[in-house]
Amino acid sequence: MWNVAFFMPAQRDVPLLVEATQRDDVRVLGVVAPDRAAPAAALAEVMGMAVWSDLAEAPFPRDTLLVELADAAAADCPLGQDLPDAAIARGWRRLGGDDFRGLLHPAIAESAPDEDAAQDPRPQRSSEAEAFVRSLDRDLADLAGGVQDLPGILAAWTATLALRLDARHATLALLRTDGSLLLAEGTPTGETRIEDADAGATPWREVFAGERQLVATEQGVDDGWQLTAWPLMSLDEGPRTSAPRAALAVGHAGAAAAARFQALGTILAPALGLRCELLRRQTEHAVLAARFDEVTTAATALTAAPGVALHDLADALRHCCGAIEVERRPADADPLCAGIAPGQWLSFATPGTLPRLLLRAGDFCWDLRGKQRLHAWDAAHFTGDDAAAAGLLLAATCRGPVAAPPIRPEPAPHPEAGNSRAPAVAPAVPEALLDLLAREMDRADRYHGAFSLSAFRAAANLGPHLSRLAARLRSSDRVFCHDPGTLLVFAPDENHAVAQLEQRVRDALPDLAGNAGLRMRSGRALYPGRFTSPSDLVAAALAALEADAHGD
């Protein structure tokens, strides 16, 4: 296991940072950057990495691999000039960015020449594939630094692939969580096309279901064009994903050209699968941060308004959740709504009908119908993220004066005493939190990730401070209200620095509550662990509160 820290990364280095966080043999300790607001540093913080602006503050142990990613101009700044002395004094091992990439992807050693070398083409193919992968890395770094949207990156990349493969066209297919495909096609002349597709269509159905390559003659082509489609498993000296989430289809002029590509394909497919997965992860983090900011801004505007008209709230729900239609009605007017507990939600989609999201708010129910994708990875139906966004907007209107419906009194503060006991009837865990934990547990199991869930309790009503607390944390952290006196904070890719997160919350809540003497108790649950379900994880975090293992 290598202890690794990154020194002054640029935006082009973000794929390398993402890759490092996904490996079993790398422990990322953090990033050193003079400007924490710089794009690479900000994205590193979103991904859960600690960021320091001063070498003296960085708590890296001896023998840490300090990967230097600064260009010549940046390295000449005061921070760069301090690096040699600091590295010697602290016992860090300096490593260039290219050297670190070589450490992650050691080149296949070429065999010494022998009499059989001329008859065995495998070493030459391996060397050719290694060089090709390195060139793709450079292409992707250049594209990711200049194009901000995922479809644009993929489209430009497929055009580059087609050119480098001497192909008629190249098509990347990335599988979404709702089963649809995002297709990006490019030609050697630079023509690109982006479209949605059904994963059950040919040839994707055979590739994703069979998890093996498919070679066929393209329909409607009578000049010998061959189509080769590969499932792109995310392999990198570790266990593969449970099923392919990407595929590459390449059209070649004739069987000979297709055979040359197929000879390289067994080496290229895992590498391309890893690149696609890293790009997917990078854009997921960026989308999560952007959506959190958007919903927080809308909720803040609703809270600050002297009176919130229903059409303003409906517009916010359409904009932040992708809903086509929004309607509010009495809960008892709809059997489905009547069966939903206040504060809970229900999402469903059936073939031939518009997807729906129902949210219960007091005696009323909000019905969101029809879903527009908000970003390239978004599902065509409403998800737990959409419900969480809608819940935050509805909660914002309850904290300020609204025309209708009438607001019920807030529940009494959570009882807090030295030997306080849990209520006889435990409050319901927010469905949005359980949905989030289920996804993140699956993600952690797939990619060897980690996350933390921290619980905080005080003798005060903490619910009204939910959004303002979230604004003081990282944009990737999620805050939920379990009961009036208890909050739950989810932190992705975070285990080793969870104590710092908890201290930030303990520092922020007394200020937000206007009570400098407010005493907090906190507990935590870390994943991976012994937990088998989201409910077990929440119960462990709440049990740690009772033990007062991490309280003041």
C-alpha positions as CSV (number, residue, x, y, z in Angstrom):
1,M,0.0,0.0,0.0
2,W,1.4,3.4,-1.1
3,N,0.8,6.5,0.9
4,V,0.3,9.2,-1.8
5,A,-0.1,12.9,-1.7
6,F,-0.5,15.2,-4.8
7,F,1.4,18.5,-5.1
8,M,-0.2,21.3,-7.0
9,P,-2.5,19.3,-9.4
10,A,-4.0,21.0,-12.4
11,Q,-7.4,20.3,-13.9
12,R,-5.9,18.0,-16.5
13,D,-4.7,15.8,-13.5
14,V,-8.2,15.2,-12.1
15,P,-8.5,11.8,-13.9
16,L,-5.3,10.7,-12.2
17,L,-6.6,11.8,-8.8
18,V,-9.9,9.9,-9.4
19,E,-8.0,6.8,-10.4
20,A,-5.8,6.9,-7.3
21,T,-8.8,6.9,-5.0
22,Q,-10.2,3.8,-6.7
23,R,-7.2,1.6,-6.3
24,D,-6.6,-1.0,-3.6
25,D,-2.8,-0.3,-3.5
26,V,-3.0,3.5,-3.0
27,R,-4.0,5.4,0.1
28,V,-4.6,9.1,-0.9
29,L,-3.6,11.3,2.0
30,G,-4.5,14.6,0.4
31,V,-3.6,17.5,-1.9
32,V,-1.2,20.4,-1.4
33,A,-2.3,23.5,-3.5
34,P,-1.8,27.2,-2.8
35,D,-5.3,28.0,-4.0
36,R,-8.0,25.8,-2.5
37,A,-10.5,27.4,-4.8
38,A,-8.6,26.3,-8.0
39,P,-10.6,23.8,-10.1
40,A,-8.4,20.7,-9.3
41,A,-8.2,21.5,-5.6
42,A,-12.0,22.1,-5.4
43,L,-12.8,18.8,-7.2
44,A,-10.3,17.0,-4.9
45,E,-12.2,18.3,-1.9
46,V,-15.5,17.3,-3.4
47,M,-14.1,13.8,-3.8
48,G,-13.3,13.7,-0.1
49,M,-9.6,14.5,-0.2
50,A,-8.0,16.8,2.4
51,V,-6.5,19.9,0.9
52,W,-3.8,22.0,2.5
53,S,-2.4,25.3,1.3
54,D,0.8,25.1,3.3
55,L,3.4,22.3,3.3
56,A,4.0,22.9,7.1
57,E,0.3,22.0,7.8
58,A,0.3,18.7,5.8
59,P,0.4,15.8,8.2
60,F,2.0,13.3,5.8
61,P,4.1,10.5,7.4
62,R,7.6,9.6,6.4
63,D,8.0,7.8,3.1
64,T,4.9,9.4,1.6
65,L,5.1,9.5,-2.1
66,L,4.6,13.2,-3.0
67,V,3.5,13.3,-6.6
68,E,4.6,16.6,-8.2
69,L,2.1,17.7,-10.8
70,A,2.9,21.4,-11.0
71,D,4.1,22.8,-14.4
72,A,7.3,24.8,-14.6
73,A,5.6,28.2,-14.0
74,A,3.6,27.0,-11.0
75,A,6.6,25.2,-9.5
76,D,8.4,28.5,-9.3
77,C,6.0,29.9,-6.8
78,P,6.9,30.2,-3.1
79,L,5.2,26.9,-2.3
80,G,7.2,25.2,-5.1
81,Q,10.4,26.7,-3.9
82,D,9.8,25.3,-0.3
83,L,9.2,21.8,-1.5
84,P,12.8,20.4,-1.7
85,D,13.7,21.4,1.9
86,A,10.3,20.3,3.2
87,A,10.6,16.9,1.5
88,I,14.1,16.3,3.0
89,A,13.1,17.4,6.5
90,R,9.9,15.4,6.6
91,G,11.2,12.3,4.8
92,W,8.9,12.4,1.8
93,R,9.8,10.7,-1.5
94,R,9.3,13.0,-4.4
95,L,7.9,11.6,-7.6
96,G,7.0,13.1,-11.0
97,G,3.6,12.7,-12.4
98,D,4.7,10.6,-15.3
99,D,6.7,8.4,-13.0
100,F,3.7,7.9,-10.8
101,R,1.6,6.9,-13.8
102,G,4.3,4.4,-14.7
103,L,4.1,3.1,-11.2
104,L,0.3,2.5,-11.5
105,H,0.6,1.0,-15.0
106,P,4.0,-0.7,-15.3
107,A,5.0,-1.3,-18.9
108,I,5.1,-5.0,-19.9
109,A,8.8,-5.8,-19.9
110,E,10.1,-6.7,-23.4
111,S,11.7,-10.2,-23.6
112,A,15.3,-10.4,-24.5
113,P,15.8,-11.2,-28.2
114,D,15.9,-14.8,-29.0
115,E,15.4,-17.0,-31.9
116,D,11.6,-17.3,-31.4
117,A,11.0,-13.5,-31.0
118,A,10.4,-13.0,-34.7
119,Q,7.7,-15.7,-34.7
120,D,5.9,-14.4,-31.5
121,P,4.0,-11.1,-32.1
122,R,2.7,-10.8,-28.6
123,P,5.5,-8.6,-27.1
124,Q,5.1,-6.2,-30.1
125,R,1.4,-6.0,-29.6
126,S,1.8,-5.4,-25.9
127,S,4.2,-2.5,-26.6
128,E,1.9,-1.1,-29.2
129,A,-1.1,-1.3,-26.8
130,E,0.9,0.3,-24.0
131,A,1.9,3.2,-26.3
132,F,-1.7,3.5,-27.5
133,V,-3.1,3.7,-24.0
134,R,-0.5,6.4,-23.1
135,S,-1.6,8.5,-26.1
136,L,-5.3,8.1,-25.1
137,D,-4.4,9.3,-21.6
138,R,-2.9,12.5,-23.1
139,D,-5.9,13.0,-25.4
140,L,-8.4,12.5,-22.5
141,A,-6.5,14.9,-20.3
142,D,-6.5,17.6,-23.0
143,L,-10.2,17.1,-23.7
144,A,-11.3,17.0,-20.1
145,G,-9.6,20.2,-19.5
146,G,-11.3,22.0,-22.3
147,V,-14.9,20.6,-22.5
148,Q,-17.0,20.7,-19.3
149,D,-19.9,18.4,-20.3
150,L,-19.6,14.7,-20.4
151,P,-21.3,14.2,-23.8
152,G,-18.8,16.7,-25.3
153,I,-15.8,14.9,-23.9
154,L,-17.1,11.5,-25.1
155,A,-17.9,12.8,-28.6
156,A,-14.5,14.4,-29.0
157,W,-12.8,11.3,-27.6
158,T,-14.6,8.9,-30.0
159,A,-13.5,11.0,-33.0
160,T,-9.9,10.8,-31.7
161,L,-10.3,7.0,-31.2
162,A,-11.6,6.6,-34.8
163,L,-8.7,8.6,-36.1
164,R,-6.1,6.7,-34.1
165,L,-7.6,3.3,-34.9
166,D,-7.9,4.1,-38.6
167,A,-11.6,3.2,-38.4
168,R,-14.7,4.3,-40.2
169,H,-16.3,5.3,-36.9
170,A,-16.0,4.6,-33.1
171,T,-19.0,4.6,-30.7
172,L,-18.8,4.5,-26.9
173,A,-21.9,3.3,-25.1
174,L,-22.2,4.0,-21.4
175,L,-24.9,2.3,-19.3
176,R,-27.0,4.5,-17.0
177,T,-28.6,3.3,-13.8
178,D,-32.1,3.3,-15.4
179,G,-30.9,0.8,-18.1
180,S,-30.7,3.3,-20.9
181,L,-27.5,4.1,-22.9
182,L,-25.7,7.3,-23.6
183,L,-24.1,6.9,-27.1
184,A,-21.2,9.0,-28.3
185,E,-20.1,8.4,-31.9
186,G,-17.2,10.1,-33.8
187,T,-15.5,9.8,-37.2
188,P,-11.9,10.4,-38.3
189,T,-13.1,13.7,-39.9
190,G,-14.2,15.0,-36.5
191,E,-18.0,14.5,-37.0
192,T,-19.7,13.6,-33.8
193,R,-23.1,12.5,-32.6
194,I,-24.7,12.1,-29.2
195,E,-27.9,10.2,-28.6
196,D,-29.9,8.1,-26.1
197,A,-30.5,4.4,-26.9
198,D,-32.1,1.3,-25.5
199,A,-29.6,-1.2,-24.0
200,G,-31.8,-3.9,-25.5
201,A,-30.9,-2.8,-29.1
202,T,-28.4,-4.6,-31.3
203,P,-25.5,-4.9,-30.9
204,W,-25.5,-3.6,-27.3
205,R,-27.9,-6.3,-26.0
206,E,-25.5,-9.0,-27.0
207,V,-22.4,-7.2,-25.7
208,F,-23.8,-6.3,-22.3
209,A,-25.6,-9.5,-21.7
210,G,-22.9,-11.9,-23.0
211,E,-20.0,-9.8,-21.6
212,R,-17.9,-10.8,-24.7
213,Q,-16.9,-9.2,-27.9
214,L,-19.1,-9.3,-31.0
215,V,-17.9,-9.2,-34.6
216,A,-20.4,-8.7,-37.4
217,T,-20.8,-7.1,-40.8
218,E,-22.6,-3.8,-40.6
219,Q,-26.1,-3.7,-41.9
220,G,-26.7,-1.9,-45.2
221,V,-22.9,-1.9,-46.0
222,D,-21.8,-3.9,-49.0
223,D,-18.1,-3.0,-49.2
224,G,-16.8,-5.3,-46.5
225,W,-17.0,-3.1,-43.5
226,Q,-16.6,-5.1,-40.3
227,L,-18.0,-4.0,-36.9
228,T,-16.3,-5.1,-33.7
229,A,-18.0,-4.4,-30.4
230,W,-16.3,-4.9,-27.0
231,P,-17.6,-4.8,-23.5
232,L,-15.3,-2.5,-21.5
233,M,-14.7,-4.0,-18.1
234,S,-13.1,-1.7,-15.6
235,L,-10.0,-3.8,-14.9
236,D,-6.8,-2.4,-13.4
237,E,-4.8,-5.1,-11.6
238,G,-7.9,-5.8,-9.4
239,P,-11.3,-7.4,-9.5
240,R,-13.6,-6.4,-12.3
241,T,-16.9,-4.8,-11.9
242,S,-19.8,-7.2,-11.6
243,A,-21.0,-6.3,-15.1
244,P,-19.8,-4.1,-17.9
245,R,-21.1,-0.5,-17.7
246,A,-19.5,0.6,-21.0
247,A,-18.9,-0.8,-24.5
248,L,-16.9,0.2,-27.6
249,A,-18.0,-0.5,-31.2
250,V,-15.5,0.2,-34.0
251,G,-16.2,-0.1,-37.7
252,H,-13.3,-1.1,-39.9
253,A,-12.7,-1.4,-43.6
254,G,-12.5,-5.1,-44.2
255,A,-11.7,-8.2,-42.2
256,A,-7.9,-7.5,-42.1
257,A,-8.3,-4.1,-40.4
258,A,-10.8,-5.6,-38.0
259,A,-8.4,-8.4,-37.1
260,R,-5.6,-5.9,-36.4
261,F,-7.8,-4.1,-33.9
262,Q,-9.0,-7.3,-32.4
263,A,-5.4,-8.3,-31.7
264,L,-5.0,-5.2,-29.6
265,G,-8.5,-5.3,-28.2
266,T,-7.8,-7.8,-25.4
267,I,-5.3,-5.3,-23.9
268,L,-7.1,-2.1,-24.9
269,A,-10.6,-3.0,-23.6
270,P,-9.7,-3.1,-19.9
271,A,-7.8,0.1,-20.2
272,L,-10.5,1.9,-22.0
273,G,-13.1,0.6,-19.5
274,L,-11.0,2.1,-16.7
275,R,-10.8,5.4,-18.5
276,C,-14.6,5.5,-19.0
277,E,-15.2,4.6,-15.4
278,L,-12.9,7.3,-14.1
279,L,-14.5,9.9,-16.4
280,R,-17.9,8.7,-15.2
281,R,-16.8,9.1,-11.5
282,Q,-15.3,12.6,-12.2
283,T,-18.4,13.9,-13.8
284,E,-20.7,12.3,-11.1
285,H,-18.8,14.3,-8.5
286,A,-19.1,17.5,-10.5
287,V,-22.8,17.0,-11.2
288,L,-23.4,16.3,-7.5
289,A,-21.7,19.5,-6.4
290,A,-23.5,21.6,-9.1
291,R,-26.9,20.2,-8.2
292,F,-26.3,20.7,-4.5
293,D,-25.4,24.4,-5.1
294,E,-28.5,24.8,-7.3
295,V,-31.0,23.3,-4.9
296,T,-29.4,25.2,-1.9
297,T,-29.7,28.5,-3.8
298,A,-33.4,27.9,-4.7
299,A,-34.2,26.8,-1.1
300,T,-32.4,29.9,0.3
301,A,-34.5,32.1,-2.0
302,L,-37.7,30.5,-0.9
303,T,-36.7,30.8,2.8
304,A,-35.8,34.5,2.4
305,A,-39.0,35.4,0.5
306,P,-41.6,37.3,2.7
307,G,-44.3,35.1,1.3
308,V,-43.9,32.1,-1.0
309,A,-46.5,31.8,-3.7
310,L,-47.4,28.3,-4.7
311,H,-46.4,28.8,-8.3
312,D,-42.9,29.9,-7.2
313,L,-42.5,26.7,-5.3
314,A,-43.9,24.7,-8.2
315,D,-41.4,26.4,-10.6
316,A,-38.5,25.5,-8.2
317,L,-39.7,21.9,-8.1
318,R,-39.8,21.8,-11.9
319,H,-36.3,23.3,-12.3
320,C,-34.5,21.4,-9.6
321,C,-36.2,18.0,-10.0
322,G,-36.7,17.9,-13.8
323,A,-40.5,17.6,-13.5
324,I,-42.7,18.4,-16.5
325,E,-45.9,18.9,-14.4
326,V,-46.3,19.8,-10.8
327,E,-49.6,19.7,-8.9
328,R,-50.6,20.1,-5.2
329,R,-53.7,18.5,-3.8
330,P,-55.2,17.5,-0.4
331,A,-53.6,14.2,0.6
332,D,-57.0,12.6,1.2
333,A,-58.1,13.3,-2.4
334,D,-55.7,10.6,-3.7
335,P,-55.5,7.1,-2.4
336,L,-51.8,6.9,-3.2
337,C,-51.0,10.1,-1.3
338,A,-53.2,9.1,1.7
339,G,-51.0,6.0,2.1
340,I,-47.8,8.1,2.4
341,A,-46.7,9.3,5.8
342,P,-46.0,13.0,6.3
343,G,-42.5,13.8,5.2
344,Q,-42.2,10.7,3.1
345,W,-42.2,10.1,-0.7
346,L,-43.1,7.5,-3.3
347,S,-41.6,7.3,-6.8
348,F,-42.8,4.9,-9.6
349,A,-42.7,4.5,-13.3
350,T,-44.6,2.1,-15.5
351,P,-44.3,1.6,-19.3
352,G,-46.5,3.9,-21.3
353,T,-47.1,6.3,-18.4
354,L,-45.3,9.4,-17.1
355,P,-42.9,8.8,-14.2
356,R,-44.4,10.2,-10.9
357,L,-43.0,11.4,-7.6
358,L,-45.4,11.9,-4.7
359,L,-44.3,13.8,-1.6
360,R,-46.5,14.2,1.5
361,A,-46.2,17.6,3.2
362,G,-48.6,17.8,6.1
363,D,-52.2,17.5,4.9
364,F,-51.2,18.1,1.3
365,C,-49.5,16.0,-1.4
366,W,-47.2,17.3,-4.2
367,D,-47.5,15.3,-7.4
368,L,-44.5,15.6,-9.9
369,R,-45.2,14.0,-13.3
370,G,-42.9,13.5,-16.2
371,K,-39.1,13.5,-15.9
372,Q,-36.6,15.4,-18.0
373,R,-32.9,14.4,-17.6
374,L,-31.1,17.1,-15.7
375,H,-27.6,15.9,-16.8
376,A,-26.0,13.1,-18.8
377,W,-26.1,10.5,-16.0
378,D,-29.6,11.4,-14.8
379,A,-32.3,8.7,-14.9
380,A,-35.5,8.9,-16.9
381,H,-37.5,8.4,-13.8
382,F,-37.5,10.2,-10.4
383,T,-34.8,9.0,-8.0
384,G,-33.9,9.5,-4.3
385,D,-31.8,12.5,-5.2
386,D,-34.9,14.1,-6.8
387,A,-36.9,13.4,-3.7
388,A,-34.2,14.8,-1.5
389,A,-34.1,18.0,-3.6
390,A,-37.9,18.4,-3.4
391,G,-37.9,17.7,0.3
392,L,-35.4,20.5,0.9
393,L,-37.5,22.9,-1.1
394,L,-40.6,22.0,0.7
395,A,-38.8,22.3,4.1
396,A,-37.6,25.8,3.0
397,T,-41.1,27.1,2.6
398,C,-42.1,25.8,6.0
399,R,-39.5,28.0,7.7
400,G,-40.9,31.2,6.4
401,P,-44.4,32.7,6.0
402,V,-46.4,31.1,3.2
403,A,-49.9,31.9,1.9
404,A,-51.1,28.3,2.1
405,P,-51.3,25.6,3.3
406,P,-51.3,26.4,7.0
407,I,-48.2,25.3,8.8
408,R,-48.4,22.9,11.7
409,P,-46.5,23.8,14.9
410,E,-42.9,22.5,15.0
411,P,-42.5,19.5,17.3
412,A,-41.0,19.9,20.7
413,P,-37.2,19.9,21.0
414,H,-35.5,16.5,21.5
415,P,-35.2,15.7,25.3
416,E,-31.5,15.8,26.3
417,A,-30.2,14.9,29.7
418,G,-27.2,13.2,31.2
419,N,-28.9,9.8,31.3
420,S,-31.6,10.4,28.6
421,R,-33.1,7.4,26.9
422,A,-34.3,7.0,23.4
423,P,-38.0,7.7,22.8
424,A,-40.4,4.8,23.2
425,V,-41.3,5.0,19.5
426,A,-38.3,5.6,17.3
427,P,-38.8,8.2,14.5
428,A,-38.7,7.0,11.0
429,V,-35.4,7.2,9.1
430,P,-35.6,9.5,6.1
431,E,-36.2,7.4,3.0
432,A,-33.9,9.7,1.0
433,L,-31.1,8.7,3.4
434,L,-31.8,5.0,3.2
435,D,-31.8,5.3,-0.6
436,L,-28.5,7.2,-0.6
437,L,-26.9,4.7,1.7
438,A,-28.0,1.7,-0.4
439,R,-26.4,3.2,-3.5
440,E,-23.2,4.2,-1.7
441,M,-22.9,0.7,0.0
442,D,-23.2,-0.9,-3.5
443,R,-20.7,1.6,-4.9
444,A,-18.2,1.0,-2.0
445,D,-18.5,-2.8,-2.5
446,R,-17.9,-2.4,-6.2
447,Y,-15.0,0.0,-6.2
448,H,-13.4,-0.6,-2.7
449,G,-14.6,2.8,-1.5
450,A,-15.5,4.0,2.0
451,F,-17.8,6.5,3.6
452,S,-19.0,7.7,7.0
453,L,-22.3,8.4,8.6
454,S,-22.1,10.7,11.7
455,A,-25.0,11.4,14.1
456,F,-25.3,14.6,16.2
457,R,-27.7,15.3,19.0
458,A,-28.4,18.4,21.1
459,A,-31.1,19.8,23.5
460,A,-32.5,22.0,20.7
461,N,-34.5,21.9,17.6
462,L,-31.8,21.4,14.9
463,G,-34.2,20.9,11.9
464,P,-34.4,24.6,10.9
465,H,-30.6,24.8,10.6
466,L,-30.4,21.9,8.1
467,S,-29.7,23.9,4.9
468,R,-27.4,26.4,6.6
469,L,-25.3,23.6,8.1
470,A,-25.1,21.9,4.7
471,A,-23.7,25.2,3.2
472,R,-20.9,25.1,5.7
473,L,-19.8,21.6,4.8
474,R,-18.3,20.2,1.6
475,S,-20.7,20.2,-1.3
476,S,-20.5,16.4,-1.4
477,D,-21.6,15.9,2.2
478,R,-25.4,15.3,2.8
479,V,-27.3,16.4,5.9
480,F,-30.5,14.7,7.1
481,C,-32.9,15.4,10.0
482,H,-33.7,12.2,12.0
483,D,-35.8,14.0,14.6
484,P,-35.9,17.6,15.9
485,G,-32.8,17.1,18.1
486,T,-30.8,14.7,15.9
487,L,-29.0,15.2,12.6
488,L,-27.3,12.6,10.4
489,V,-24.4,13.7,8.1
490,F,-23.2,11.4,5.3
491,A,-19.6,12.0,3.9
492,P,-18.6,10.1,0.8
493,D,-15.1,8.6,0.4
494,E,-14.4,9.7,4.0
495,N,-13.1,7.6,6.9
496,H,-9.7,8.8,7.9
497,A,-10.7,12.4,8.4
498,V,-14.2,11.9,9.8
499,A,-13.1,13.5,13.2
500,Q,-12.4,16.7,11.3
501,L,-15.9,16.6,9.7
502,E,-17.5,16.1,13.1
503,Q,-15.6,19.0,14.7
504,R,-16.8,21.3,11.9
505,V,-20.4,20.3,12.6
506,R,-19.9,20.8,16.4
507,D,-18.4,24.2,15.8
508,A,-21.1,25.3,13.3
509,L,-24.3,24.2,15.1
510,P,-24.0,26.4,18.3
511,D,-23.4,29.4,16.0
512,L,-26.4,28.5,13.8
513,A,-28.6,27.9,16.8
514,G,-27.5,31.2,18.4
515,N,-26.5,29.3,21.5
516,A,-22.8,29.4,22.2
517,G,-23.2,27.0,25.1
518,L,-25.0,24.4,23.2
519,R,-23.6,21.0,24.0
520,M,-23.4,18.3,21.3
521,R,-23.1,14.6,21.4
522,S,-21.9,12.7,18.3
523,G,-21.5,9.2,17.1
524,R,-20.4,7.6,13.9
525,A,-20.6,4.4,11.8
526,L,-18.0,3.7,9.1
527,Y,-18.4,1.6,6.0
528,P,-17.1,-0.9,5.0
529,G,-18.0,-2.6,8.3
530,R,-20.2,-5.3,9.8
531,F,-23.4,-3.7,8.4
532,T,-25.5,-5.5,5.9
533,S,-28.2,-2.9,5.3
534,P,-28.7,0.9,5.4
535,S,-30.9,0.5,8.4
536,D,-28.2,-1.3,10.3
537,L,-25.7,1.5,9.5
538,V,-28.1,4.2,10.7
539,A,-28.8,2.2,13.9
540,A,-25.1,1.9,14.6
541,A,-24.6,5.6,14.2
542,L,-27.5,6.3,16.6
543,A,-26.2,3.7,19.1
544,A,-22.9,5.4,19.2
545,L,-24.7,8.5,20.3
546,E,-26.0,6.6,23.4
547,A,-22.5,5.4,24.2
548,D,-21.3,9.0,23.9
549,A,-18.1,7.6,22.3
550,H,-17.3,10.8,20.5
551,G,-19.1,13.5,22.4
552,D,-17.8,16.6,24.0
